[in-house]
Amino acid sequence: MGRHRSPREKKVLTYTRDRRNDYGANDKASRRAIRRNKRLPHRANRHHDHQRLTALAGAPDPAIDQVVEVRLRGRRPKTWRKLPDLPLGEHLERRRPA
């Protein structure tokens, strides 16, 4: 069983553990935005690959195969990573008037 904490200790833990969205947009907007931001880079990568692979249409040719392979692997795929929210203490510091 955990030990009892004083209200001051609880407040310090709250400021370090709790997180707040500091991006500036509506907090509910991230429900759609995260899904969209994960989806768009994958779509762009598929589009790029499809464009390069259309060069292979027709009779097989080893020379064209090698060129297309180099072009497919020559570009780093697009990615997106979610950034973590700020701890509550930092969020309150930023909002404090100067």
N, C-alpha and C positions, 0 to 999 in steps of 0.2 A: 504494500500500500504506500502511496506517495506521501511525502511530508507536506505539512501545511505551509503555505507561502503567505507572506505578508502582502498587503495591498500594493506596497511599493515594488516588491519583487514581481508581482503579477503585471504591473504596468510596464516595467522594463521588458519583461518577456513579450508582452503584447506589441510593444514598439519594435522589437527585433524580429518576431515571428510572423506577425500579420502582414499582409501585402495589400497594396493599393495600385490600381491602374493609373499611371501617370502620363499616359500617351496624350490625353487631351480630348479624345473623341468620347462619344457616349459609351458608357460601360457596357451597354447591351449590344452595341454595334459589333463587338468582337465575336459574337456568336456567328455572324455571317462572314466577317472579315477574315477570321482565321481559316475557315474552310476555303474561302476564295483565294487567299494568299498561298495556301498549300496547293490548290488546284491549278492556278495559272502557270507556274513554272513547269509543271509536268506537261501541261498542254503545249507550251512553247517548245519543249524538248521533243514531244511527239511530232509536232508540226515540222520542226527542223529535220528530224530523221526521215519523215515521209518525203520531204522535198528532195533530200539527197538520194533516197532509194528509187525515186521515179526515173533516175538516169539508168537504172538497170532494166527497164522495160525492153522487151525484145529478146533477141537471140543472146545466149550467154557469151560473154567476152571476158577472158581473164584480166586483160589490161584495164578495162573499165571497172571490174570488180575491185581491183586494188586501189584505184583512184577514189572510188566511193568509200571504201573502207577507211582510207586515210582521212577523207573529209568528215566522215561520221565521228571518228575518234579525235579529230583535230580541234574540237571545240569542247570546252568544259561545260557540262550540263548546268542549267540554271537551277538554283535551289532557293529555299526560303526557310528561315528558322525563326521560331517564336522567341521573343525576348521576355525574360521574366519580369513580373511587376516589381515595383519598389517596396522595400520594407516601410511600414507605417511611419517610423521615426523619420526617415529621409523624406518621405512624402510631406509630412507636416513641416519639416524644415524648409522645403522648397516653397510651400504656400505661405510661410510666415512673411509679413510685410517687412521690407528692408528698413 
